[in-house]
Amino acid sequence: MGEIHLVSDLAIILIAAGIVTLLFKRLKQPMVLGYIVAGFLVGPYFDVLPTIIEKESVHQWSEIGVIFLLFALGLEFSFKKLMHVGSSALITAGTEVVTMFSLGILVGYLLHWTMIESFMLGGMLSMSSTTIIIKAFDDLGIRKHKFTSIVFGTLVVEDIVAIVMMVLVSTVALSKEFAGIDMLYSIVKLAFFLVLWFLVGIYVFPSFFQKARKWMNDENLLIISIGFCFGMVAMATYTGFSAALGAFIMGSIFAETVEGEHIEKLSKGIKDLFGAIFFVSVGMMVDPSVLVEYWFPVLLLTLSTIFGKAFFSFLGVLLSGQDLRTAIQSGMSLAQIGEFAFIIATLGYTLGIMSPHIYPIIVAVSVISTFTTPYIIRLANPLYEWIYPRLSSNTKETLAKYVTYSNRVTTSSDWKQLLRAFAVQVIGYTVICVGIILFMFHFVHPFLLEKLNVWMPNVLINLFQALLTIAFLFPFLKGLMVNRNRKQDIFLKLWNENKVTRGGLMSLLLLRVFIAVVLVTFVLYSCFTHSYLFVILVALAIVLFILFSRVSFLHYAKIEKRFISNLHTKEELDKQQKPLRTSFYSHFAHQNIHLAVVETSVDSPYIGQKISETNIKEAFGVSIIKIIRGKNFIYLPTGEERIYPYDQLLVLGNDEQIERLNTVMEQKEDIDIPKANIDVTLTSFIVQEGSSLIGKSIIQSGIRNVGCMIIGIERHNLTIMNPDSSEIIQLADIIWIVGDKQNIQKTMC
């Protein structure tokens, strides 16, 4: 009976979700709200409609939904995006997370919640909803506005903070208290595995997809990507992290490959299905009696979320050097909580560190803030128009100077560039080396002891273990110590400029050798019980051999070349396909102007016109930089170039100019086409004696001139389908003809 109940439960969930979301689409509300309402309607706290039976099974389905939601977020994330979000997004996210986290703890304290619950509340209030914001931007038609890039960059940083938050929640759940050392260990452990999985993933998966592409279709790609997703989920769970983290990591690794966007499209249907089940399960936990009882916390948290996030996000954008309008637009776009709040609340509730009544409170706050999001975003421009004229001239001048100062193009110092490259190299290779050592001692060494202990003494097994581990470490220790292709010109410039700096440069070189010696020493000392001094001397000899070895250099160079190629493949492809946009954003990101793609609909008034005839430049103030027509690109089109349906125009302008052009180019008109008074049919007739058609070719017969078409001729048991227009019509031919009945009658006469 369990299987029958599971099927019936899924039927109830999906039917309810489908019907309710249709209503919400009609009301132009986010579908996430519809899922939550549907969950409430089929949940245990609403008796009018059928209620699900197998709650545990639905809970398992919802956990799969979390996996696919985080996998999809990872596909949209990518670690390279995090490195390129820019200072505006980093400052905005940092300001918002710190202030809202503090505000959440304060509000939790005022509500007499426990410290752990207040801590979780602060984390949940810090995370805005990527899903809701994207939906609101699409519905309002402003996704191409300049300020949205700052919002999306902020969301990228918040995603990482949310991942850290989930790890900390799991850590707190184990000890039931805040243990500083345990939390620090969890963060370090998370950082280590993030770097390790990223490095290994970038080295493996782009090459795998490239080699398997000729045998791979959409079905293979979908199955493989989901398989690897669940594989990473299992690995993350094994290492003590959550399943959601594993899914997010795998998605972010795939995002760095050229197949990332394709995987995202292929998995969208599965993500939508299981994501709907997750949000329905969230709605099922909403207890109206709890909301009535705790109306004050709901009201207080809702006001804190909307006004707090809007203000502190606005403050962060302003501090990052953006203008007042952009700061207000960005701040008011981030004034809600969403999917991460649900996931963290679910995790806390499941682990037993959060009171049951808090979950529906968080859901209620999210629902209300989600509902208000589009309206708050719409208020951004009117609010700016109201505030700006009321500012004093001194305030306006100060803001303008601050924006100019913050966006001044500055070049990094040579030392800063060198230290950044040094940090990336040392951290990357050290993490790989530590990962290899952990794998060898946790998996390979026990295996060797089990298989070889019968006929080989432990000393030889340990020697074999040490040699095997160092062999695997060989190329990576070389990469850790050498300077190949890593700011060599800057290093030599600093070395030759001033003798004082040579001490610092030598310290950097010796530090890398020291780390290599420490790693090899650890391997040797774990296998042998000799004195520290002897082990260190042997380790130093091995490190010097690796440093000056030509063989290790070739292995290291090959590995690094493949990794760098995989890392930059997608970026180089984007530069080839979008060279103008890539170059423009690198030089003019701080200007109040940007590039956007506007698609031409079939109903646009400019269809078929030359660019010079449209007066687009004069009417809208934008410049057409490129026309994308199918797979063809027309750069810097002349005034003689015509605009055709579905052309994509890459235009340069500000938000208002692009929005006005977009309204005209993408307009869709509902045209009432009058119903033609014709009755098209397929029929046949025999060419009779005396017919005017005898001896004439089909083209000479004039049948096409009266709106009919001959599609076949039967002649002496021979059928000629789709006959040539030169075919001669003969007596007794059976003519198959398509056309209006009245016109066919005229032809037969």
Buried (B, 14 or more C-beta within 10 A) or exposed (E): EEEEEBEBBBEBBBEBBEEBBEEBEEEEBBBBBBBBBBBBBBBEBBEEEBBBBBBEBBBBBBBBBBBBBBBBBBBBBBBBBBEBBBEBBBBBBBBBBBBBBBBBBBBBBEBEBEEBBBBBBBBBBBBBBBBBBBBBBEBBEBBBBBBBBBBBBBBBBBBBBBBBBBBBBBBBBEEEEEBEEBBEEBBEBBEBBBBBBBBBBBBBBBBBBBEEEEEBEEEEBBEBBBEBBBEBBEBBEEBBBBBBBBBBBBBBBBBBBBBBBBBBEBBBEBBBBBBBBBBBBBBBBBBEEBBEEBEEBBEBBBBBBBEBBBBBBBBBBBBBBBBBBBBBBBBBBBBBBBBBBBBBBBBBBEBEBBEEBBBBBBBBBBBBBBBBBBEBBBBBBEBBEEEBEEEEEEEEEEBEEBBEEBBEEEEEEBEEEBBEBBEEBBBBBBBBBBBBBEEBBEEBBEEBBEEBEEEBEEEEBBBBBBEBBBEBBBBBBBBBBBBEEBBEEBBEEBEEEEEEBEEEBEEBBEEBBBBBBBBBBBBBBBBBEEEEEEBBEBBBEBBBEBBEBEEBBEBBBEBBEBBEBBBBBBEEEEEEEBEBBEEBBEEEEBEEBBBBBBBBBEBBEBBEBBBEEBEBBEEBBBBBBBBBBEEEBBEEBEEEBBBBEEBBBBBBBBBEBBBBBBEBBBEEEEEEEEEEEEEEEEEEBEBEEEBEBBEBBBEEBEBEEBBBEBBBBBBEEEEBEEBEEEBBBEBEBEBBBBBBEEBBEEBBE
